[in-house]
Amino acid sequence: MIKSMTGFGRCEISEGDRKFTVEMKGVNHRYLDMSIRMPKKLNFFETAIRTEIKKRIQRGKVDIFISYEDNESLAAEYLEYFKQMEEKFGIENDVRVSALSRYPEIFTMEEGSEDTDELWKGLKKALDGAVDGFVTTRTAEGEHLREDILAKLDGILEMVAFIEERSPKIVAEYREKLEAKVKELLEDTQIEENRIAAEVVIYADKICTDEEVVRLKSHVVHMKETLQSDEAGIGRKLDFIAQEMNREANTILSKANDLEVSNTGIGLKTEIEKVREQIQNIE
């Protein structure tokens, strides 16, 4: 199943007083490049987070945004601290909820110590949910890419078939023009058939694209089979096949000595380039 490298996933998990929110955004990239933004309190889990993501994502630039809230726990810590100040300095403890709200740390929850196992349990649930959504959007986009690329490959095969059909006609037309020209120049003089035939053979060899056409069709079939396989991480493989297709199209165009074949060759290169652009976004 092919996947696009463009995707989005979000998951929010609340467990008791804790709330974890994980968002993921991805775009195409040659390798897997992860950027993680999260509260300092969760930095301990960065390696574990990267390990979990690598299990399901192979390529792309992925930005991960993690937030964590535990308001009640931090508020309790402030109240305990105020109580200690009251006992130590003999001052009245008149703190109210409105006063606690002036301490932004209550909402960011970046200080204090908690059980790492419990923290990881909640964080992993949110992370798994976000990755699930991320992979789902990537898979849906990948399916759209596959359908569009397959349609373009069918169009490429049609152009290749036209070139195959047109090539023998080009040689026949060249022979007719050559014979007409020789007759015009020599008038009543006998035309040497062998020399005409030799010239036609040289011309036919010069414009012959049989090998390029066979290889190009083979590459198209190979790409189709790869797109329809269950192989994972096929983006690089498809890009290599597209490069080979482009090389054959370039050779066909360079040998073209006919307007129709030349125009078709340009069309081939254009469609192959479109396919390559789409392949750049496949994982």
N, C-alpha and C positions, 0 to 999 in steps of 0.2 A: 504493500500500500504506500503510495507516494504521499509526501507531505510538503506543503509549502513552508517556507521559512518565515512567512508573515503570520502572526497570530496574536491572540490576546486571551488572557485568563485571569479570573479574579475569584477569590474565596474569602469569606469571613466566618470565623469560628468563635463562638462565645462559650466559655466553660467557667461557670461560677462568676467570679469577679473579673476574670481575664477575657480579653478579646484580641484575637489575632486577625490581621487582614493582610493578605498577600495578593499583589497584582503583578502580572507578567506581560511584557510586550516584546515582540520579536520582529526583526527584519532580516534580510538576506546578508550573509557574510561567508567568507571562504571557509572559516573554521568556526568552532564554538567559542564565542566570546561572551562571558557573563559579567554583568555589572550588578552588584547587590547593594541596596541602600536599606539600612535598618537601624533601630535604636542600638546604642552602645551595649545595652543590657543583653542583647542577643548575639553580639559579635562572636561569642564562644562557639556558636553553631554554624559559622560560615562554611567550614570544611564539610560538615554533614549536609548542609543545604546544597552545596555544589555537587557532592556525590550523588544525592538523590536526583537532581536535575539531569546529570550526565547519563543516568540509567535510561532516560526516555527521550532525550534530545541530543542530536549528534552535531548539528551545524546551525549557524545563525548568530546574530548579535541579540542577546536576550537581556533585557533590563528587568530586574526584580525589585519591587518596592514592598517592604515589610513594615507594618506598624503594630504596636502592642500597647494595650491599655490595661491598667489594674488600679483603678482609682481608689477603691476602698482600702486596699492594702497600704498604699502610700499615705493616704489620709490618716490611717491608724498610726503609722510611724510618726507623722507630724504631731498628732495628739499625745503620743507617748513622750515625745521630746519636750513638748510644752509642759507636760506634767512634771517631768524631771526638773525643768527650769523653775517651776513653781515651788517645788520642794527645796531646791538648792538655794534659791535666792529669796525665798519668802515673798514672792509676788503673786498677785491674783491671776489665776488662769481664766480669762474671760473670752477665750477664742470661740468664734462662731463659724458656721458653715460659710458665710459670706467672706470671712477672713481667710479661710482655707482656699477659697477659689482664687485668691490673688497669687497663689503659688503655682505657677505653670507646670512645675515638675509633677504635680498630682496627675496631670493628664498625659504627660509624655512617659512617665514611669521608666526612667533610665537609671535609677539608683536603687540600692537595696539588694539583698540576697534572697534567692528563692531556690527551691528544689529544681535542679537542672532537668531531671527526668520528667517532672510534671510540665515544665516549660516546653521541652522538646516534644512531648506528647501533643500538646495543643498546637504548637507551631507546625509540626509535621502534618497534622490534619489539614490545616489551612494551606500548607504548601502542596500537598497531594491534590487538594481540590482545585487549586489554581493551575497546576500542571495538567490535570485532567481537562479543564476548560481550554487551556492553551493548545494541547495536542488535538483536541476536537476541532477547534477552528482551523488549525494547520491542515488537518486531514481533509476537511471540507474544501478548503481553498486548493489543496493539492489535487483533489478530484476534478475541480473545474479546470485546473491547468492541464491535467492529463487529457480531458476531453477536447480542449482547444488545440493542444499540440497534435493529437491524433488526427484531427480534422485537417490541420495544416500539412501533415505528412501525406495524407491522401491527395491533397492538392499538388504536392511536390511530385508524387508518382505520376499524376496526370501530365504534368509538364515534361517529365522524363519520357513518358510514352510518346508524347508528341515529337520530341527530338529523335527518338528511335524511328518513328514512322517517316519523319521528314528527311533524314540523312540520305537514304538511297535515292530519293527524288532529286536531291541537290546534285548528286553525281551525274544522274541522267540528264538533268538540265544543263550541267556544265559541258557534257559531251555534245549535246545538240548545239550549244552556242559555239563550241570549239570547231565543230564540223562546218557550221555556217560561216564562221569567220575565215576558215581555211579556203573554203569554196570561193568566197568573195575575193580573197587575195590571189588565189591560183587560177580562178576562172575555170577554163576547160581542162586544166591539167589534172591528171589522175591523182587522187588523194591516197597517200600511203596509210592504209588502215593500221598497220603496226605502230606507226609513230603516234597516231591518234590514240590508240589503245594505251600506249606507254604513258602518254601525257595524262590521260584520264586516271591511270593507276597511281601516278605520282600525286595528283590532286586529291584522289580519294583517300590516300594514305595520310596526306597532310591534314585533312579535316576530320579524319576518323575519330570518333569518340566512343567506340564500342566498349573499350575497357573501362573508361570513366563512368559510363552509364551503368554497366554491370556492378561496379563497386558502389556507386551511389545508391542503386536500388537495394543492394545488400545492407548498406548502412541504415537506410530507412526501415527495412524489415527488422534489423537488429534493435533500432530505437523503439519500434512498436512493441516488440517482445519484451524489452526492458520495462517500458511503461506499464505493461499489463501483468508484470510479474509481482510477486510479493516481496521482492528483495528490498531490504532497508538501505537508506543512505545512497540512493542511486544518482544524486545530483551530479557528482564529479564524473561518473561514467557517462551520463547523458551528454555532458559538456564535451567530453572527448569525442564521442560519436559525431556530435554536431560540427566539431572542428574538421573532422575527416570529410563530412558531407560538403562543407564549404570549400575544402581543397579541390574536390572533384568538380564542383560547380565552377570554380575559377578556371580549371583546365578546359572544361567544355566551352566556356565563354571565350577563352583565348583562341580556341580553334575554330570558332564560329566564323564562317565566311558567307553567311546567309542572314538576311535581315530578320526573318521569322525565328530562326534558331537563336540569333543574337538577343532578340527581345525576350525569348523564352528563358535564355540563360540569365538575363538580368532579373527576370521574375523568380527564378530559382534562388539566386543569391539573396533576394529580398525576403523570400519566405523562410529561408534557412536562418537568416539573421533574426527574424522575428521569433523563430523557435529557440534560438540561442538565448535571446533576451528573457524568454519565459523560463528556460531551464535554469538561469541564474538564481531563480527564487525557489528551486526545488532542493530539499534537504539531501 
